[in-house]
Amino acid sequence: MSGKRFGGGTSGGDPTERRHPSRRRRPPFVDGRGDQGSNGSLAAFLVGVAVVAGLIGFTLNRVTTGSDGTPTPAVTPTADAAAVGPLAGLTAEQVAIRLLDAGVPLHTTVVYDASSDPNQLLGKPDGYTSKIAFLDARTQINPAGVTSKDPVEQGGSIEVFADSAAASSRVQQLRTVSSSSQLLQEADYQQGGVVLRVSRYLSKEQADGYGAALTALVTAATVAPSATATVG
């Protein structure tokens, strides 16, 4: 038979391909799970990042807050308040100014430095950090007639120490000297690191007025610790 072959034609195409047109240029098979491996890896990576970020945030929170979430206040190292007292940070001259403002009739005559200090204790270990001498006219002592190198007789002096222990040691030393001779007697008062020495030529009532004024300064400093003395 000379007729055309079934499925034939002048194109010369593959009969099998013609019978199954769905096989022509079919794209690679891809279903919804074809990229599952890469998507899973990305998800795991993001979860890991979130966990690490959470741990970092938790650590920072523990450092900056208490266990109950309350911010922990910063702690600044400070000297023991009980050791230095409420008058800590004041110089002897500033203490004298405060006593004057409180009504004590003193007049500062000498502000000592290391070279003029009669006791050679200024700036030394366990010595005072500042010292002044003052005049109280009620002693009726003529400053020109005072020959003592430490002229407490004409009024008194103020010595400031770094801590109350050193100040207490100084007071004990002064009282020992006072008890050794009537000519060396004086009244001594201490508050924290401040030692107030008062002339024996003042009456007990007048001398105790100095002690009471010093105590009042401590009370005022405790009530208003932010108050700052001004040097005139």
C-alpha positions, 0 to 999 in steps of 0.5 A: 500500500502506498498511502501515508503511514499512520501518524506520519507526515512530511515533518518527519517527527517522532511518532511516539512524541506525537502520541504523547504531547505532554512529554514535549519540553517538560520543565523539570519536576518541582513540587512544594517540597523541592526546596525544603532543605534550604528553607529548613536550614534558613529557619534553623539559622534564624531560630539560632540567631534569636536564641543567641540574641535572647541570651545576650539580652538576658545577660545584660539585664542580669548585669544592669538589674537585680533579680526582680528587674529593679535597676541596681544603683551604681556603687561609688567607693567612698570613705567610711562616714563613721570614720571621718564624720559629717565635717569630712572634706572641710579644712581647719579654716572652713571649720573656723568660719562655720564656728564664727557663723554660729556665734563663736567670737573667734578670729583666725590669726594663722593658717599653717602650712608644712613649713610653719606648723609648730608641731611639724605634724601637718601632712605627716602620717597620722598627722593633721591635714590642715591647722589654724590658730585663732584669737578670742579676745575674752582671754585678754591675752596680748598676742604680742606677749605670747611666746609659745610656738603653738599659741593656743593661749590667746584663743585656740586652734583647730586641727583636721585629721583624715579620720577620727582614729587619728584625731582621737589619738591626738586628743589623748596626747594633748590631754596627757600633756595638759595633765603634766603641767598647769601651764600647759592645760587646755580644753580639747574637743573632738568631732570626727576628724576635727580637734578643737583646742581652747585656751585655759584662759577662757572660763569653763562655760566659755570653753564649753561654748566652743564644744557645743558649737562644734557639736551643732556643726556636726548636727547641721552637717548631718541634716544638710550634708550638701551644705558647703562652707565658703571661705571668705 
